[in-house]
Amino acid sequence: MGAEMVIAVDISTPPDGNTTGDTLRLLLQTFAIMGKSLNTYELRDADIVVRPALIGVAGADFTSRVRAIRAGREATATLLPDIKAKLAALTR
């Protein structure tokens, strides 16, 4: 779409590998597997991929949003030198 730099955020949940005892868990596990496959395809074109540590935060866990935001900030701060370097290279 014409972007000079793409920063992607991967908040997908890896499949947990546990047995799926009910329909809802089976469905969530299926979504996680599909999401992981899509991410591999979609994220390969990103210049920077931010992957916050969201261990224990499920995809529909809206009660942990403060913790998720904090994890996103921490992951981005770690990548900030790379982001700045890529931005600097674009302006030369």
C-alpha positions as CSV (number, residue, x, y, z in Angstrom):
1,M,0.0,0.0,0.0
2,G,3.0,2.3,-0.3
3,A,4.4,2.3,3.2
4,E,8.1,2.8,3.4
5,M,8.4,1.0,6.7
6,V,6.1,-1.5,8.3
7,I,6.1,-2.2,12.0
8,A,3.9,-5.2,12.9
9,V,2.8,-6.4,16.3
10,D,2.3,-10.1,16.8
11,I,-0.1,-10.7,19.6
12,S,-1.1,-14.2,18.6
13,T,-1.4,-16.9,21.1
14,P,0.5,-20.1,20.4
15,P,-1.4,-23.3,20.4
16,D,-1.3,-24.7,24.0
17,G,-1.1,-28.3,23.0
18,N,-3.5,-29.3,25.7
19,T,-6.3,-31.7,25.1
20,T,-9.5,-30.1,23.9
21,G,-12.2,-31.4,26.2
22,D,-15.1,-29.3,24.9
23,T,-16.2,-27.5,21.7
24,L,-15.1,-24.1,22.8
25,R,-11.6,-25.2,23.7
26,L,-11.4,-27.0,20.4
27,L,-12.5,-23.9,18.5
28,L,-10.0,-21.7,20.4
29,Q,-7.2,-24.2,19.7
30,T,-8.2,-24.2,16.0
31,F,-8.0,-20.4,15.9
32,A,-4.6,-20.4,17.5
33,I,-3.2,-22.9,14.9
34,M,-4.7,-20.9,12.0
35,G,-3.5,-17.7,13.4
36,K,0.1,-19.0,13.8
37,S,0.0,-20.1,10.1
38,L,-1.3,-16.7,9.0
39,N,1.2,-14.8,11.0
40,T,4.1,-16.7,9.5
41,Y,2.9,-15.6,6.0
42,E,1.8,-12.0,6.9
43,L,4.7,-11.0,9.2
44,R,7.5,-11.9,6.8
45,D,7.1,-8.6,4.9
46,A,7.3,-6.5,8.0
47,D,10.5,-4.5,8.6
48,I,10.1,-4.8,12.4
49,V,8.0,-7.3,14.3
50,V,7.1,-6.5,17.9
51,R,6.3,-9.6,20.0
52,P,5.1,-8.7,23.5
53,A,5.4,-11.3,26.1
54,L,1.8,-12.2,26.7
55,I,2.3,-15.4,28.6
56,G,-1.0,-16.2,30.4
57,V,-3.0,-13.7,28.5
58,A,-5.6,-15.3,26.3
59,G,-6.9,-13.7,23.1
60,A,-10.3,-12.9,24.6
61,D,-8.9,-11.8,28.0
62,F,-9.9,-8.2,28.2
63,T,-9.3,-8.0,31.9
64,S,-5.5,-8.1,31.4
65,R,-5.3,-5.1,29.0
66,V,-3.1,-3.1,31.3
67,R,-0.6,-6.0,31.5
68,A,-0.8,-6.4,27.8
69,I,-0.1,-2.7,27.1
70,R,2.8,-2.8,29.5
71,A,4.2,-5.9,27.7
72,G,3.8,-4.1,24.4
73,R,5.7,-1.0,25.6
74,E,8.5,-3.2,27.0
75,A,8.9,-5.2,23.7
76,T,8.9,-1.9,21.7
77,A,11.5,-0.3,24.0
78,T,13.7,-3.3,23.4
79,L,13.4,-2.8,19.6
80,L,13.7,1.0,19.7
81,P,17.4,1.1,18.5
82,D,16.4,-1.0,15.5
83,I,13.4,1.1,14.7
84,K,15.5,4.3,15.0
85,A,18.2,2.9,12.7
86,K,15.7,1.8,10.0
87,L,14.0,5.2,10.2
88,A,17.3,7.0,9.9
89,A,18.2,4.9,6.8
90,L,15.0,5.9,5.2
91,T,15.7,9.6,5.6
92,R,19.2,9.5,4.0
